[in-house]
Amino acid sequence: MHVRESAPVPNARYTPPIPKKVRKSPPWMGPAIIAVLALGVLMIILNYTGILPASPTNWYLLGGIGLFFVGAIAATRYH
C-alpha cells in the first residue's frame, strides 16, 4: 500500500496574541493584590491568637484562606 501525503491542515484553534497595550493592568491592581493577600494572612493570624471576636472559629480561617486565594488568583492575572 502506498500512503499519500497530503498538505498539512492548518490549526483551526490558533488565536493571535493579544497586543501588549491591551494586556495592561490598572495601576490600582498591584496594591490591591498585596492588600488582599495581607488581609488573608492577618485574618488567619488574628484568628489563632484569639483577637477576633468569638475566635478561634473555622469561619475566620476559611475567610482568611479565601482572601489569600483571591489574592493569589489576581496575582496570576497581573500584567
C-alpha positions in Angstrom: 0.0 0.0 0.0 1.1 3.4 -0.8 0.1 6.2 1.6 -0.4 9.6 0.0 1.0 12.6 1.9 -1.4 15.4 2.0 -0.8 19.1 2.7 -0.8 19.9 6.4 -4.1 21.0 7.7 -4.0 24.5 9.3 -4.8 24.5 13.0 -8.2 26.0 13.5 -7.6 26.7 17.2 -5.0 29.4 16.6 -5.7 32.7 18.2 -3.4 35.6 17.6 -1.5 37.1 20.6 -3.1 39.9 22.5 -1.3 43.2 21.8 0.8 44.4 24.8 -1.1 47.7 25.2 -4.3 45.7 25.7 -2.7 43.5 28.4 -2.0 46.4 30.8 -3.4 46.1 34.3 -4.8 49.1 36.0 -2.5 50.9 38.4 -4.5 50.0 41.5 -4.2 46.3 40.8 -0.8 45.8 42.4 -1.6 47.4 45.7 -5.0 45.7 45.8 -3.3 42.3 45.4 -0.9 43.0 48.2 -3.7 44.3 50.4 -5.9 41.2 49.9 -3.0 38.8 50.5 -2.0 40.6 53.7 -5.6 40.7 54.9 -5.9 37.0 54.4 -2.8 36.2 56.3 -3.7 38.8 59.0 -7.1 37.2 59.5 -5.6 33.8 59.9 -3.1 35.0 62.5 -5.6 37.1 64.4 -8.0 34.1 64.5 -5.4 31.8 66.1 -4.3 34.5 68.6 -7.9 35.0 69.8 -8.0 38.7 69.0 -11.0 38.5 66.7 -14.5 38.3 68.3 -15.6 34.7 69.1 -12.3 33.3 67.8 -10.9 30.8 67.1 -13.5 29.6 64.6 -13.4 27.9 61.3 -15.2 30.8 59.6 -12.4 33.2 60.2 -9.9 30.6 59.0 -12.0 30.0 55.8 -12.3 33.7 55.3 -8.6 34.2 55.6 -7.8 31.3 53.2 -10.4 32.7 50.8 -8.9 36.1 50.8 -5.4 34.7 50.3 -6.7 32.5 47.4 -8.4 35.5 45.7 -5.2 37.5 46.0 -3.2 34.6 44.5 -5.5 34.3 41.6 -5.4 38.0 40.9 -1.6 38.0 41.1 -1.5 35.4 38.3 -3.5 37.7 36.0 -1.4 40.8 36.8 0.4 42.3 33.8 
